[in-house]
Amino acid sequence: MSIKEKKMKRKNLLNLLPAGLVLCTVFACSQDSVLRPSKDESTGKWGYVNTAGKTVIPHLYDTAGVFSDNLALAVLNGKIGYINKKGKEVVPFKYEQGSEFSEGHALVVSVGKYGLIDRKGNEIIPPGYDSPFDFADERILVESDGKWGFIDRAGNEIIPLKYGTALDFVGETALAELDGQWGLIDTTGIFSPLKYELVGSFEGNYAKVVSNGQCGLIDMGGQEIVACKYDNIYAFSNGFARVTLNEKAGVIDTCGREIIPVEYDDTGVFHEHIPPFMTGIYSGMFIENLITVKRKDKIGVFDKTGKEIIPPKYDGIYFFSEDMAEVRLNKKSGFIDKDGNEIVPLKYDYVRNFSDSLASVNLKDKWGHIDRTGKEITPLKYDEIYNFSGNRAIVKLKNKWGYIDRTGKEIIPPKYDDNGFFSNGLASVKLKGKWGYVDENGKESFPKE
């Protein structure tokens, strides 16, 4: 994460509110008081009313926020201040931005500089910093004139603002750059240079480092977990990361062990649900705790222990749905289970995912249904077929639409010009230019002439 991204993260976290912002979108979130902000539509000014709608604090303000810690942020004459539940000004209206109070403190901005106030309006940390900061930290990372350092909660400088780049403390160390040299700062402010040309930010417990153009990993204490030997190391996901070397790819775990040797044309990234990108046919992704690998344009699968489940032999492997995944080879598709067994032979031109234990399949431009054993339930004779909605599925034959049941039997023969899915026992249908309804047994209802 870059320093710019960290600034944005802090700004979002602290919810700084500019003086011109109308806060009505968050009124309903207030748990702090029976008083709620109210706008006088005749004057456009804001005040506060009680649950009976009676005005308690006059409508004087340009904007009024919810109460938090018994104080509310308000705007008067374009400046932010804070009032109590009696309408008394507790913090003068002199700031450009401010956050809600949390644990007795609020972040404020004056003349473009960030500071911290307490509930009495005392400036615990006078506005003087160029970036928002997280005052919940014991050691607060701050920036001034492009230099970074740390202060304590009383505003005392505990680590000088001399670093060109610095990140928050993670445990007992913080990553920083000083005069082009990366290193770790401990809690006493001692800077220990690292031997690397570049150090990335810590993601979890690890940071990527670069030495002589090669990538490795260090932990929060600066210990090298993975030697600098890869061309690139990608982000960890579920405890595993993709690595590349000499245009080959493999996978490592958080201990640096190569789970998948770096010998494949491509690999993916572990993901519990949906892969990070989608191309239709997977050419190197981790899917549902399985790793897809690619070699000579063929796709195979490993498990998380590094055991090969399917050797690289398919042109493509799709999502698992109901523990079955489409595989494709030589322009034909079938299905495998999670052990790599070919349950449905690769003989269809196209297939769709399993849903309710049935899958739509196509051969020679005709569609039907198969079950999880590969048995053809609905004959492959239709021009189009859809998944079941309840106990009926839409089919199309010779440009007419009808419905079948789960055994593949035509309950309502294809005769309609258009139709819809069943809902609450009825489906809309069009016949001879007129729309009506049909029930699941084929009984029709059309408007009378």
RAGI-V200940 format. One record per pair of residues at least 24 apart in sequence whose ideal C-beta (glycine too) atoms are under 10 Angstrom apart, sorted by the first residue. I is the first residue (numbers start at 0). GAP is how many residues later the second one is. D is the distance in Angstrom with one decimal. If there is no record, write none. Layout:
{{I | GAP | D} {I | GAP | D}}
This chain:
{{0 | 166 | 8.1} {0 | 199 | 8.6} {0 | 200 | 4.7} {0 | 201 | 8.7} {0 | 202 | 7.4} {1 | 163 | 9.2} {1 | 198 | 9.5} {1 | 199 | 7.5} {2 | 128 | 8.5} {2 | 138 | 9.9} {2 | 140 | 8.3} {2 | 145 | 8.0} {2 | 161 | 9.5} {2 | 162 | 5.9} {2 | 163 | 8.2} {2 | 164 | 7.9} {2 | 174 | 9.9} {2 | 198 | 8.7} {3 | 127 | 9.7} {4 | 196 | 8.7} {5 | 125 | 8.4} {5 | 126 | 9.9} {5 | 128 | 9.8} {5 | 135 | 8.4} {5 | 160 | 9.7} {5 | 161 | 7.1} {5 | 162 | 7.7} {5 | 195 | 7.9} {6 | 123 | 9.1} {6 | 124 | 5.0} {6 | 125 | 6.8} {6 | 126 | 9.6} {6 | 136 | 8.2} {7 | 123 | 10.0} {7 | 124 | 9.3} {8 | 123 | 9.4} {8 | 125 | 9.1} {9 | 97 | 9.1} {9 | 104 | 9.4} {9 | 121 | 7.0} {9 | 122 | 4.4} {9 | 123 | 6.4} {9 | 124 | 5.7} {9 | 131 | 8.8} {9 | 158 | 9.4} {10 | 86 | 9.6} {10 | 88 | 9.7} {10 | 96 | 9.5} {10 | 103 | 9.7} {10 | 120 | 8.4} {10 | 121 | 5.0} {11 | 120 | 9.3} {12 | 86 | 9.4} {12 | 94 | 9.9} {12 | 119 | 8.2} {12 | 121 | 6.5} {12 | 123 | 9.1} {13 | 83 | 9.7} {13 | 84 | 9.7} {13 | 85 | 4.8} {13 | 86 | 9.0} {13 | 88 | 8.6} {13 | 92 | 8.9} {13 | 93 | 5.1} {13 | 100 | 9.2} {13 | 118 | 5.4} {13 | 119 | 8.3} {13 | 120 | 7.1} {13 | 121 | 8.4} {13 | 122 | 9.6} {14 | 83 | 9.7} {14 | 84 | 5.5} {14 | 85 | 6.5} {14 | 87 | 9.3} {14 | 92 | 9.0} {15 | 64 | 9.8} {15 | 80 | 9.6} {15 | 81 | 4.7} {15 | 82 | 6.8} {15 | 83 | 5.3} {15 | 84 | 9.7} {15 | 90 | 9.6} {15 | 91 | 6.3} {15 | 92 | 8.6} {15 | 93 | 6.9} {15 | 98 | 8.6} {15 | 116 | 6.3} {16 | 46 | 8.4} {16 | 48 | 6.9} {16 | 56 | 6.2} {16 | 58 | 8.8} {16 | 63 | 7.3} {16 | 80 | 6.4} {16 | 81 | 6.0} {16 | 82 | 6.8} {16 | 83 | 7.8} {16 | 92 | 10.0} {17 | 45 | 9.4} {17 | 57 | 8.9} {17 | 62 | 8.1} {17 | 78 | 7.1} {17 | 79 | 5.3} {17 | 80 | 8.9} {17 | 91 | 8.6} {18 | 43 | 7.4} {18 | 44 | 7.3} {18 | 54 | 9.5} {18 | 55 | 9.7} {18 | 56 | 4.8} {18 | 57 | 9.1} {18 | 58 | 9.2} {18 | 59 | 5.5} {18 | 60 | 6.0} {18 | 61 | 5.0} {18 | 62 | 9.7} {18 | 74 | 9.0} {18 | 76 | 7.7} {18 | 77 | 6.0} {18 | 78 | 7.0} {18 | 79 | 8.3} {18 | 90 | 9.5} {19 | 42 | 7.6} {19 | 43 | 7.3} {19 | 55 | 7.3} {19 | 58 | 7.4} {19 | 60 | 9.8} {19 | 76 | 9.9} {20 | 41 | 9.9} {20 | 42 | 6.4} {20 | 44 | 8.8} {20 | 52 | 9.7} {20 | 54 | 8.1} {20 | 59 | 9.6} {20 | 76 | 9.1} {21 | 24 | 8.5} {21 | 40 | 8.9} {21 | 41 | 5.6} {21 | 42 | 9.1} {21 | 43 | 9.6} {21 | 53 | 9.2} {22 | 40 | 6.0} {22 | 41 | 6.8} {22 | 42 | 4.4} {22 | 43 | 7.0} {22 | 49 | 9.4} {22 | 50 | 7.8} {22 | 51 | 9.2} {22 | 52 | 9.1} {22 | 77 | 9.7} {23 | 39 | 9.0} {23 | 40 | 9.1} {23 | 41 | 9.6} {23 | 42 | 10.0} {25 | 39 | 7.5} {25 | 40 | 6.2} {25 | 74 | 9.2} {26 | 37 | 9.1} {26 | 38 | 8.5} {26 | 39 | 6.0} {27 | 38 | 9.0} {28 | 37 | 6.6} {28 | 39 | 9.8} {29 | 35 | 8.8} {29 | 36 | 3.7} {29 | 37 | 6.2} {29 | 38 | 7.8} {29 | 42 | 9.0} {29 | 70 | 10.0} {30 | 35 | 8.8} {30 | 36 | 9.3} {30 | 37 | 9.1} {31 | 34 | 6.7} {31 | 35 | 4.3} {31 | 36 | 5.5} {31 | 37 | 7.3} {31 | 38 | 7.0} {31 | 39 | 9.1} {31 | 40 | 8.6} {31 | 53 | 9.3} {31 | 68 | 9.4} {31 | 69 | 9.6} {32 | 33 | 7.7} {32 | 34 | 4.0} {32 | 35 | 8.9} {32 | 37 | 7.5} {32 | 38 | 10.0} {32 | 39 | 8.1} {32 | 52 | 6.2} {33 | 33 | 9.3} {33 | 51 | 9.2} {34 | 29 | 9.8} {34 | 31 | 8.9} {34 | 32 | 6.2} {34 | 37 | 8.0} {34 | 50 | 6.0} {34 | 52 | 9.7} {35 | 28 | 9.2} {35 | 30 | 7.5} {35 | 31 | 8.7} {36 | 24 | 8.7} {36 | 26 | 8.4} {36 | 27 | 4.1} {36 | 28 | 6.8} {36 | 29 | 6.7} {36 | 30 | 9.1} {36 | 35 | 7.8} {36 | 37 | 8.7} {37 | 26 | 7.9} {38 | 24 | 9.4} {38 | 25 | 8.2} {44 | 31 | 9.7} {45 | 28 | 7.3} {45 | 29 | 8.3} {45 | 30 | 9.9} {46 | 27 | 9.3} {46 | 40 | 8.2} {47 | 24 | 7.6} {47 | 26 | 9.2} {47 | 35 | 8.7} {47 | 37 | 8.0} {47 | 39 | 7.5} {55 | 29 | 7.8} {55 | 30 | 8.4} {55 | 31 | 7.4} {56 | 26 | 7.1} {56 | 27 | 9.4} {56 | 28 | 7.8} {56 | 29 | 7.7} {56 | 30 | 3.9} {56 | 31 | 9.4} {57 | 29 | 6.9} {59 | 27 | 8.4} {60 | 26 | 9.8} {60 | 32 | 9.1} {61 | 31 | 9.8} {64 | 33 | 9.0} {64 | 35 | 6.9} {65 | 34 | 7.5} {66 | 33 | 8.9} {66 | 34 | 9.1} {67 | 31 | 9.2} {67 | 32 | 4.2} {67 | 33 | 5.0} {67 | 34 | 7.1} {67 | 38 | 8.6} {68 | 31 | 7.9} {68 | 32 | 3.9} {68 | 33 | 7.1} {68 | 34 | 7.8} {68 | 35 | 6.5} {68 | 36 | 8.9} {68 | 37 | 8.5} {68 | 50 | 6.5} {69 | 31 | 8.2} {69 | 49 | 7.9} {70 | 29 | 8.4} {70 | 30 | 5.2} {70 | 33 | 9.7} {70 | 35 | 8.0} {70 | 48 | 6.2} {70 | 50 | 9.7} {71 | 28 | 8.5} {71 | 29 | 9.0} {72 | 24 | 9.7} {72 | 25 | 5.4} {72 | 26 | 7.8} {72 | 27 | 6.2} {72 | 28 | 8.2} {72 | 33 | 7.7} {72 | 35 | 9.6} {73 | 24 | 9.7} {78 | 31 | 9.7} {79 | 26 | 9.7} {79 | 28 | 7.2} {79 | 29 | 8.4} {79 | 30 | 9.6} {80 | 27 | 9.6} {80 | 40 | 8.4} {81 | 24 | 7.2} {81 | 26 | 9.3} {81 | 35 | 8.2} {81 | 37 | 8.2} {81 | 39 | 7.3} {83 | 35 | 9.2} {88 | 32 | 8.9} {89 | 27 | 9.9} {89 | 29 | 7.1} {89 | 30 | 7.0} {89 | 31 | 5.9} {90 | 26 | 6.2} {90 | 27 | 9.2} {90 | 28 | 8.3} {90 | 29 | 8.1} {90 | 30 | 3.9} {90 | 31 | 9.2} {90 | 32 | 9.8} {91 | 29 | 6.5} {93 | 27 | 9.7} {94 | 32 | 8.1} {95 | 31 | 9.4} {96 | 35 | 9.1} {98 | 33 | 8.6} {98 | 36 | 9.7} {101 | 33 | 8.6} {101 | 34 | 8.0} {102 | 32 | 8.5} {102 | 33 | 7.5} {104 | 30 | 5.7} {104 | 31 | 9.1} {104 | 48 | 8.6} {105 | 29 | 9.1} {106 | 25 | 6.2} {106 | 26 | 7.5} {106 | 27 | 9.0} {106 | 28 | 6.9} {112 | 31 | 8.4} {113 | 28 | 8.0} {113 | 29 | 9.0} {113 | 30 | 9.7} {114 | 40 | 8.5} {115 | 24 | 8.7} {115 | 35 | 9.7} {115 | 37 | 8.4} {115 | 38 | 9.9} {115 | 39 | 7.4} {122 | 32 | 8.5} {123 | 29 | 7.5} {123 | 30 | 6.8} {123 | 31 | 5.9} {124 | 26 | 6.8} {124 | 27 | 9.5} {124 | 28 | 8.2} {124 | 29 | 8.1} {124 | 30 | 4.0} {124 | 31 | 9.4} {125 | 29 | 7.1} {127 | 27 | 9.1} {128 | 32 | 8.9} {132 | 35 | 9.6} {133 | 34 | 7.4} {136 | 31 | 6.5} {136 | 32 | 7.1} {137 | 31 | 7.8} {137 | 49 | 8.9} {138 | 29 | 8.2} {138 | 30 | 5.3} {138 | 35 | 7.6} {138 | 46 | 9.4} {138 | 48 | 7.1} {138 | 50 | 9.7} {139 | 28 | 9.0} {139 | 29 | 9.6} {140 | 25 | 6.1} {140 | 26 | 7.3} {140 | 27 | 5.3} {140 | 28 | 7.8} {140 | 33 | 7.5} {140 | 35 | 9.7} {141 | 24 | 9.3} {147 | 26 | 9.6} {147 | 28 | 7.1} {147 | 29 | 8.9} {147 | 30 | 9.9} {148 | 27 | 8.9} {148 | 36 | 9.1} {148 | 40 | 8.8} {149 | 24 | 7.5} {149 | 26 | 9.7} {149 | 35 | 7.9} {149 | 37 | 9.3} {149 | 39 | 7.9} {156 | 32 | 9.8} {157 | 29 | 8.7} {157 | 30 | 8.9} {157 | 31 | 6.7} {158 | 26 | 6.2} {158 | 27 | 9.6} {158 | 28 | 8.8} {158 | 29 | 8.7} {158 | 30 | 4.3} {158 | 31 | 9.5} {158 | 32 | 8.9} {159 | 29 | 7.3} {159 | 31 | 10.0} {161 | 29 | 9.2} {162 | 28 | 8.3} {164 | 34 | 9.3} {164 | 36 | 9.4} {166 | 32 | 9.5} {166 | 33 | 9.8} {166 | 34 | 5.6} {166 | 35 | 6.7} {166 | 40 | 8.9} {167 | 33 | 9.4} {167 | 34 | 8.8} {168 | 51 | 9.2} {169 | 31 | 9.6} {169 | 32 | 5.2} {169 | 34 | 9.0} {169 | 35 | 7.8} {169 | 37 | 9.1} {169 | 49 | 9.7} {169 | 50 | 5.0} {169 | 51 | 9.9} {170 | 31 | 9.5} {170 | 34 | 8.7} {170 | 48 | 9.4} {170 | 49 | 4.9} {170 | 50 | 7.7} {171 | 48 | 7.7} {171 | 49 | 7.7} {172 | 29 | 9.2} {172 | 46 | 9.5} {172 | 47 | 5.6} {172 | 48 | 6.2} {172 | 49 | 6.8} {173 | 28 | 9.2} {173 | 46 | 9.3} {174 | 24 | 5.9} {174 | 25 | 8.6} {174 | 26 | 6.9} {174 | 27 | 6.4} {174 | 32 | 6.4} {174 | 43 | 9.1} {174 | 45 | 8.7} {174 | 47 | 8.9} {181 | 25 | 9.5} {181 | 27 | 7.9} {181 | 28 | 9.6} {181 | 40 | 9.9} {182 | 39 | 8.1} {183 | 34 | 8.8} {183 | 36 | 8.3} {183 | 37 | 7.6} {183 | 38 | 4.8} {185 | 35 | 9.6} {185 | 36 | 9.9} {191 | 30 | 6.8} {192 | 29 | 9.8} {193 | 24 | 7.4} {193 | 28 | 6.1} {193 | 30 | 9.5} {194 | 27 | 9.8} {194 | 29 | 9.1} {194 | 33 | 9.2} {195 | 26 | 9.8} {195 | 28 | 9.3} {195 | 32 | 7.4} {196 | 31 | 9.4} {199 | 33 | 9.3} {199 | 35 | 9.9} {202 | 32 | 6.2} {202 | 33 | 6.8} {202 | 38 | 9.9} {203 | 31 | 9.4} {203 | 32 | 6.5} {203 | 35 | 9.6} {203 | 50 | 8.3} {204 | 31 | 9.2} {204 | 49 | 7.5} {205 | 27 | 9.1} {205 | 29 | 9.7} {205 | 30 | 6.9} {205 | 35 | 8.8} {205 | 48 | 7.0} {205 | 50 | 9.7} {207 | 24 | 8.6} {207 | 25 | 5.5} {207 | 26 | 9.1} {207 | 27 | 8.9} {207 | 33 | 9.4} {208 | 24 | 9.3} {213 | 31 | 8.6} {214 | 28 | 7.9} {214 | 29 | 8.9} {214 | 30 | 9.3} {215 | 40 | 8.5} {216 | 24 | 8.5} {216 | 26 | 9.8} {216 | 35 | 8.5} {216 | 37 | 8.6} {216 | 39 | 6.8} {218 | 35 | 9.5} {223 | 32 | 8.8} {224 | 27 | 9.4} {224 | 29 | 7.6} {224 | 30 | 7.1} {224 | 31 | 5.0} {225 | 26 | 6.5} {225 | 27 | 10.0} {225 | 28 | 9.4} {225 | 29 | 8.8} {225 | 30 | 4.0} {225 | 31 | 9.3} {225 | 32 | 9.7} {226 | 29 | 7.7} {228 | 33 | 9.4} {229 | 28 | 10.0} {229 | 32 | 7.5} {230 | 31 | 9.5} {233 | 33 | 9.5} {233 | 34 | 9.8} {233 | 35 | 6.6} {233 | 42 | 9.9} {234 | 34 | 7.5} {234 | 41 | 9.4} {235 | 33 | 8.8} {235 | 34 | 8.7} {236 | 31 | 9.5} {236 | 32 | 4.9} {236 | 33 | 5.0} {236 | 34 | 6.0} {236 | 35 | 8.7} {236 | 39 | 8.2} {236 | 49 | 7.6} {237 | 31 | 8.5} {237 | 32 | 4.1} {237 | 33 | 7.1} {237 | 34 | 6.5} {237 | 48 | 8.1} {237 | 51 | 7.6} {237 | 66 | 8.1} {238 | 31 | 7.3} {238 | 65 | 8.2} {239 | 27 | 9.6} {239 | 28 | 9.7} {239 | 29 | 7.5} {239 | 30 | 4.7} {239 | 46 | 7.5} {239 | 49 | 9.9} {239 | 51 | 7.9} {239 | 64 | 7.1} {240 | 26 | 10.0} {240 | 28 | 7.5} {240 | 29 | 8.7} {241 | 24 | 8.7} {241 | 25 | 5.3} {241 | 26 | 6.8} {241 | 27 | 5.6} {241 | 28 | 9.1} {241 | 42 | 8.6} {241 | 43 | 9.7} {241 | 44 | 8.6} {241 | 49 | 9.3} {242 | 24 | 8.5} {247 | 47 | 9.5} {248 | 35 | 7.2} {248 | 44 | 7.8} {248 | 45 | 8.1} {248 | 46 | 10.0} {249 | 41 | 9.9} {249 | 43 | 8.6} {249 | 56 | 9.7} {250 | 35 | 8.3} {250 | 40 | 6.2} {250 | 42 | 8.6} {250 | 51 | 8.0} {250 | 53 | 9.2} {250 | 55 | 7.9} {252 | 51 | 8.8} {252 | 52 | 9.9} {252 | 53 | 9.2} {256 | 49 | 8.7} {257 | 48 | 8.2} {258 | 32 | 7.9} {258 | 43 | 7.7} {258 | 44 | 9.4} {258 | 45 | 7.3} {258 | 46 | 7.3} {258 | 47 | 4.3} {258 | 48 | 9.6} {259 | 31 | 6.2} {259 | 33 | 6.5} {259 | 42 | 5.7} {259 | 44 | 9.9} {259 | 46 | 5.9} {259 | 48 | 9.2} {260 | 32 | 9.7} {260 | 45 | 8.5} {262 | 30 | 9.1} {262 | 32 | 7.9} {263 | 27 | 9.7} {263 | 28 | 9.6} {263 | 29 | 4.4} {263 | 30 | 6.0} {263 | 31 | 5.3} {263 | 32 | 9.7} {263 | 36 | 8.5} {263 | 38 | 9.6} {263 | 48 | 7.6} {264 | 28 | 8.1} {264 | 29 | 4.7} {264 | 30 | 5.5} {264 | 31 | 7.1} {264 | 32 | 7.8} {264 | 33 | 9.2} {264 | 47 | 8.9} {265 | 26 | 8.4} {265 | 27 | 7.1} {265 | 28 | 4.0} {265 | 29 | 8.5} {265 | 31 | 10.0} {265 | 33 | 9.0} {266 | 24 | 6.3} {266 | 25 | 7.2} {266 | 26 | 5.1} {266 | 27 | 7.4} {266 | 35 | 8.6} {267 | 24 | 5.2} {267 | 25 | 7.9} {267 | 26 | 8.9} {269 | 34 | 7.1} {272 | 46 | 9.9} {273 | 45 | 8.2} {274 | 44 | 8.4} {277 | 40 | 9.9} {277 | 41 | 8.9} {278 | 37 | 9.0} {279 | 36 | 7.6} {279 | 38 | 7.9} {279 | 48 | 9.9} {280 | 33 | 9.0} {280 | 34 | 6.8} {280 | 35 | 3.0} {280 | 36 | 7.6} {280 | 37 | 7.0} {280 | 45 | 9.2} {280 | 46 | 9.8} {280 | 47 | 6.5} {281 | 32 | 9.5} {281 | 34 | 6.2} {281 | 35 | 5.2} {281 | 36 | 6.8} {281 | 37 | 8.4} {281 | 43 | 9.4} {282 | 32 | 9.3} {282 | 33 | 7.4} {282 | 34 | 9.3} {284 | 32 | 8.7} {286 | 30 | 7.4} {286 | 31 | 8.6} {286 | 32 | 6.6} {286 | 33 | 6.4} {286 | 38 | 7.7} {287 | 31 | 8.0} {287 | 32 | 5.1} {287 | 33 | 9.9} {287 | 35 | 9.2} {287 | 37 | 8.6} {287 | 50 | 7.8} {288 | 31 | 9.8} {288 | 49 | 9.0} {289 | 27 | 8.9} {289 | 30 | 8.0} {289 | 35 | 8.9} {289 | 48 | 7.1} {289 | 50 | 9.3} {291 | 24 | 9.5} {291 | 25 | 5.8} {297 | 31 | 8.5} {298 | 28 | 8.2} {298 | 29 | 9.0} {298 | 30 | 9.5} {299 | 40 | 8.9} {300 | 24 | 8.9} {300 | 26 | 9.5} {300 | 35 | 8.6} {300 | 37 | 9.0} {300 | 38 | 9.9} {300 | 39 | 6.4} {302 | 35 | 9.0} {302 | 36 | 9.7} {302 | 37 | 9.8} {307 | 32 | 8.8} {308 | 27 | 9.2} {308 | 29 | 7.9} {308 | 30 | 6.7} {308 | 31 | 4.4} {308 | 32 | 9.7} {309 | 26 | 7.1} {309 | 29 | 9.0} {309 | 30 | 4.1} {309 | 31 | 9.4} {309 | 32 | 9.5} {310 | 29 | 8.8} {313 | 32 | 8.5} {314 | 31 | 9.8} {317 | 33 | 8.8} {317 | 34 | 9.8} {317 | 35 | 7.6} {318 | 34 | 6.6} {319 | 33 | 8.8} {319 | 34 | 9.2} {320 | 31 | 9.1} {320 | 32 | 3.9} {320 | 33 | 5.1} {320 | 34 | 7.1} {320 | 38 | 8.5} {321 | 31 | 7.8} {321 | 32 | 4.3} {321 | 33 | 7.4} {321 | 34 | 8.3} {321 | 35 | 6.8} {321 | 36 | 9.6} {321 | 37 | 8.8} {321 | 50 | 7.5} {322 | 31 | 8.3} {322 | 49 | 8.7} {323 | 27 | 9.8} {323 | 29 | 7.9} {323 | 30 | 5.0} {323 | 33 | 9.5} {323 | 35 | 7.5} {323 | 48 | 6.7} {324 | 28 | 8.6} {324 | 29 | 9.3} {325 | 24 | 9.3} {325 | 25 | 5.4} {325 | 26 | 8.2} {325 | 27 | 7.1} {325 | 28 | 9.2} {325 | 33 | 8.5} {326 | 24 | 9.5} {331 | 31 | 9.3} {332 | 28 | 8.0} {332 | 29 | 8.8} {332 | 30 | 10.0} {333 | 27 | 9.0} {333 | 36 | 9.8} {333 | 40 | 8.0} {334 | 24 | 7.1} {334 | 26 | 9.4} {334 | 35 | 8.5} {334 | 37 | 8.3} {334 | 39 | 7.6} {336 | 35 | 9.0} {341 | 32 | 9.2} {342 | 27 | 9.9} {342 | 29 | 6.9} {342 | 30 | 7.0} {342 | 31 | 6.1} {343 | 26 | 6.4} {343 | 27 | 9.4} {343 | 28 | 8.4} {343 | 29 | 8.1} {343 | 30 | 4.1} {343 | 31 | 9.4} {344 | 29 | 6.7} {346 | 27 | 9.3} {347 | 32 | 8.7} {351 | 33 | 9.0} {351 | 34 | 9.3} {351 | 35 | 7.6} {352 | 34 | 8.8} {353 | 33 | 9.6} {354 | 31 | 10.0} {354 | 32 | 4.8} {354 | 33 | 7.3} {355 | 31 | 7.4} {355 | 32 | 5.8} {355 | 33 | 10.0} {355 | 34 | 9.9} {355 | 35 | 10.0} {355 | 37 | 9.8} {355 | 50 | 8.2} {356 | 31 | 9.9} {356 | 49 | 9.1} {357 | 29 | 7.6} {357 | 30 | 6.8} {357 | 35 | 8.4} {357 | 48 | 7.3} {357 | 50 | 9.6} {358 | 28 | 8.9} {359 | 24 | 9.2} {359 | 25 | 5.2} {359 | 26 | 7.4} {359 | 27 | 6.9} {359 | 33 | 8.7} {360 | 24 | 9.0} {365 | 31 | 9.5} {366 | 28 | 7.8} {366 | 29 | 8.4} {366 | 30 | 9.8} {367 | 27 | 9.1} {367 | 36 | 9.7} {367 | 40 | 7.4} {368 | 24 | 7.5} {368 | 26 | 9.7} {368 | 35 | 8.3} {368 | 37 | 8.5} {368 | 38 | 9.8} {368 | 39 | 6.5} {370 | 35 | 9.7} {375 | 32 | 8.1} {376 | 27 | 9.4} {376 | 29 | 7.5} {376 | 30 | 6.7} {376 | 31 | 4.8} {376 | 32 | 9.9} {377 | 26 | 6.0} {377 | 27 | 9.4} {377 | 28 | 8.9} {377 | 29 | 8.3} {377 | 30 | 3.7} {377 | 31 | 8.8} {377 | 32 | 9.5} {378 | 25 | 9.6} {378 | 29 | 6.3} {378 | 31 | 9.8} {380 | 27 | 9.9} {381 | 28 | 9.8} {381 | 32 | 8.0} {382 | 31 | 9.0} {385 | 35 | 7.7} {386 | 34 | 9.3} {387 | 33 | 9.4} {387 | 34 | 9.1} {388 | 31 | 9.2} {388 | 32 | 4.1} {388 | 33 | 5.0} {388 | 34 | 7.4} {388 | 38 | 8.2} {389 | 31 | 8.4} {389 | 32 | 5.1} {389 | 33 | 8.2} {389 | 34 | 9.2} {389 | 35 | 8.1} {389 | 37 | 9.6} {389 | 50 | 7.5} {390 | 31 | 8.0} {390 | 34 | 10.0} {390 | 49 | 6.6} {391 | 29 | 8.2} {391 | 30 | 5.1} {391 | 33 | 9.9} {391 | 35 | 7.4} {391 | 46 | 9.8} {391 | 47 | 10.0} {391 | 48 | 5.8} {392 | 28 | 9.1} {392 | 29 | 9.3} {393 | 25 | 6.3} {393 | 26 | 8.2} {393 | 27 | 6.8} {393 | 28 | 8.9} {393 | 33 | 8.3} {394 | 24 | 9.9} {399 | 31 | 9.7} {400 | 26 | 9.9} {400 | 28 | 7.6} {400 | 29 | 8.6} {400 | 30 | 9.9} {401 | 27 | 9.2} {401 | 36 | 9.6} {401 | 40 | 9.1} {402 | 24 | 7.3} {402 | 26 | 9.3} {402 | 35 | 8.0} {402 | 37 | 7.8} {402 | 39 | 8.0} {404 | 35 | 8.5} {409 | 32 | 9.7} {410 | 27 | 9.9} {410 | 29 | 7.1} {410 | 30 | 7.0} {410 | 31 | 6.2} {411 | 26 | 6.3} {411 | 27 | 9.3} {411 | 28 | 8.3} {411 | 29 | 8.2} {411 | 30 | 4.5} {411 | 31 | 9.6} {411 | 32 | 9.2} {412 | 29 | 8.3} {414 | 27 | 9.9} {415 | 28 | 9.7}}
